[in-house]
Each structure stands twice: as C-alpha cells, then as structure tokens.
Amino acid sequence: MSNNDLVVSPAVDSTYELLLKYPLIKEAMEFLKLENEQTLKDQIQLTEIPAPTFSEKVRGIEYRKRLEQLGLKNIQTDEVGNVFGVRPGTGSGPTIVVCSHLDTVFPAGTDVEAKLKDGKVFAPGIADNGRGLAVVLTLLKVLNHFQIETKGDLLFGATVGEEGLGDLNGVKALFETRKDEIDAFISIEPGSPSRITYLATGSRRYSVTYKGRGGHSFADFGLASAIHALGRAVAMISQLETPNDPKTTFTVGTINGGTSVNTIAADANMVIDLRSTCQEELSRLEEKALKIIHLAAEEENARWNSEDIRVEIKQVGDRPAGSQPMDSPIVQAAAVSSRAIGFEPELDAPNSTDSNVPISLGIPAVTLGGGGDFGGIHTLKEYFDPTDAYVGPQQILLTLLGLAGVKNVSDPLIIGKKK
C-alpha cells in the first residue's frame, strides 16, 4: 500500500512536535546511538542460547534474568513459556505490549555460535529474532536511564512459538489471559525502521493422512491405494480458484508415503497450507479443501469398489487473519516516528507475525523493524550487519512514547480501557 495514501491527523502531529522538542527525548535518541555496540553484544549472547520452537525454556530463563536486572516489575513466566513484566506508568494511560519472540526455526543441535566476518555477524537466528530480543532490552534500558515516565503501563517481554508449527501459541496464550488488560501491541522483528506491518495474513495448515490395507502391486492389484487417493486430492486442490484481492493462496507443501515401487501404498501423507488476509475467504478456502480431501477418499474407494481407504485430518496450524485502518493512530505513530529519524515509512503487505493475534481481536498492533541489515533468514548462513542499527530502537522508542504518553509532555495516542 502506498505511503502517499497515509494521512496524519493533527493530534498525532502535535504529539510528536511536543515529544521531539523535549530535551530528554533528544538525549535518549543519542543514548541509543551510543548503545549500538552493547545491543549487538546482547543480541549475540541471546542468539547463542539454542531456542528451537517448543524448546525455548533455557533462553527464556536467561531473558527473565535480564529483565529482572533492568528493574522490570511483576515478571511472570506463564504456562507456555512467555516471559513478561511491567514497567508501570503514572496510571493515566493505556497498557502497551513491547515484545519479540524467543524461538528460532533451527532444530536442536544446530551450531549457533556467532562468527564475525567483514563487519557482519553470522549465526542461525542472529537476525530472526536475536535482534528483536536485544532491542526490547535496550528500550527498557533507555527508559530507565533517563527515568522517562510514561502515562501508560508498558508490558515488556518475549513470546514463545512464533515460528512455523509453533502457530503463534505464545501470543495466543498471552491474549487468552490478558486480553482485557492490553490496549496496543508492538512486536519487533528484523528489518528497517521504515517497515510497518499492520495487516495480518491468516493461515490454516492440515496434516492429511490416507490409510488403506496395502498389498503387492501385482498379486493384490485391485486394492485401493492411499497414494492414489492422495494424488486425487492434490490434483483437485491444484484446480482451486482463489481471489487476488484479498490475496488468498494454497499449496501442498510436503508429501510422503508408500513402502516400495512394487507396493500398493497403505498410507500417504500431505501437509497443506491455506492463507488469506481475510478471515472469511480463509474459511471458504478451508471448507473447499476439506471437502476435496474427503471426496478423494470416496473416489479412490469407488474406483475399486472398496471401503478400504479412510482419511485422517489433523489441524497443525491456525493463524488468524485481520486488518486495521492504515490511518489508525498506531500506524500513524509508527510512520511519523520513521520520518522523524530520516526514513520514508513503508506500509508492508500483509504478513504473519505475533501481531496477527491482536489485530484479529481488534486491538491496535504493528510489527516494526529492529534496525540493521540482514540476510539468509531461516538458513544456516543467516547474518546481521549492525551498521547504524540503532535507528531501529530509535523509531520504536518514539512510536512507543507517542502511544503511551509521557508525563508533563504529551497525552497518549491510544485510549486505554477502564481497568
């Protein structure tokens, strides 16, 4: 979406005029620049603690220690492993979450030791999301250093299960227990401070297994085949038609099964991925796909006058879709903050991040870039370039202060619930 379509309201403009004139804010911005090297050290240290999805406990324990050292109050590690604490405001503003995710896509045993080369840091997970975790700590540090009093409460921490089959289980758990408390949400991922993700791509993922008796390809010819049933399903799914707007997609991501070339397969499995930026379109696509999956079993059985083939369907992913107006206060705040440090804001295409959950619930949320350059995301060659990476924390700090309000300086741009 074009940034030219974004209109900034007088209220947002006036809020940032006040904030940017405030001497303490100017000092804080310089502090973040000077803190760039320490932020990178934190980033490397956290990255070198393995944290595969569903195995984030050790990193979570270390992260909690660091939040405690920075004086965060009422720190809790919940049942799924999320770690959050509160930096209290003056009591006259909203509650705003600032977080990153603990998990990485890399399995246990992956070498995550950081290696420096040509000014870059190479390590699996160094950008996604070692960067986000370090930036959360730096933001808390700068607020404490300058004793900046926000009007709203700030809920700092980290979630689990953001990646892959983690299925956003951490942020889902956070909102299941604290939905009525939270007024706005900022998640931090690697990327430029110009980047603003404010739309959520939803997804449904299914593991589908066809099962039959199986047998010898020649001696038992005439038995229904699990692989043939799966093939029928794949062929029909491939013919589905979906709208371009809202963007809605499907794919059969993996297939496996069978025993040998001369065996009628007794089992076959596929994992399918269905996505849309619209919850209604996602549900329609899901309904069509599930009908096809059952129909394929019926057709394979009918072909051989059999009842052998049955299908087992297991949902392995459910990420909600959602949207919010591009001129919502949280988007405007992020855009003005980006401009304030010399960047032209870019409103991202819909994406899948921790922000999906609050957006789907109607709670203002954005995912912002933590600064620095990077590459090789989700590969063993992942790297991070820390050159001028401090601009990420600068932009997020300004966004946060605009939303929460600052005592004796500005009112919150987010209206808090009565608690």
HELIX and SHEET records of a PDB file:
HELIX    1   1 ASN A    3  ASP A    5  5                                   3    
HELIX    2   2 PRO A   10  LYS A   21  1                                  12    
HELIX    3   3 PRO A   23  LEU A   34  1                                  12    
HELIX    4   4 ASN A   36  THR A   47  1                                  12    
HELIX    5   5 LYS A   57  GLN A   69  1                                  13    
HELIX    6   6 GLY A  130  HIS A  145  1                                  16    
HELIX    7   7 GLY A  164  GLY A  166  5                                   3    
HELIX    8   8 ASN A  169  ARG A  178  1                                  10    
HELIX    9   9 ALA A  226  SER A  238  1                                  13    
HELIX   10  10 GLN A  279  ARG A  303  1                                  25    
HELIX   11  11 PRO A  329  ALA A  340  1                                  12    
HELIX   12  12 ASN A  356  SER A  360  1                                   5    
HELIX   13  13 VAL A  391  ALA A  404  1                                  14    
SHEET    1   A 8 LYS A  73  THR A  77  0                                        
SHEET    2   A 8 VAL A  83  ARG A  87 -1                                        
SHEET    3   A 8 ASP A 153  THR A 159 -1                                        
SHEET    4   A 8 THR A  95  HIS A 101  1                                        
SHEET    5   A 8 ALA A 184  GLU A 189  1                                        
SHEET    6   A 8 ALA A 365  GLY A 369  1                                        
SHEET    7   A 8 ARG A 195  THR A 197 -1                                        
SHEET    8   A 8 GLU A 346  LEU A 347  1                                        
SHEET    1   B 4 LYS A 115  LYS A 117  0                                        
SHEET    2   B 4 LYS A 120  PHE A 122 -1                                        
SHEET    3   B 4 TYR A 383  ASP A 385 -1                                        
SHEET    4   B 4 ASP A 373  GLY A 375 -1                                        
SHEET    1   C 4 THR A 248  GLY A 257  0                                        
SHEET    2   C 4 ASP A 267  SER A 276 -1                                        
SHEET    3   C 4 GLY A 202  LYS A 211 -1                                        
SHEET    4   C 4 ARG A 310  ARG A 319 -1                                        
SHEET    1   D 2 GLY A 215  HIS A 216  0                                        
SHEET    2   D 2 THR A 263  ILE A 264 -1                                        
END                                                                             
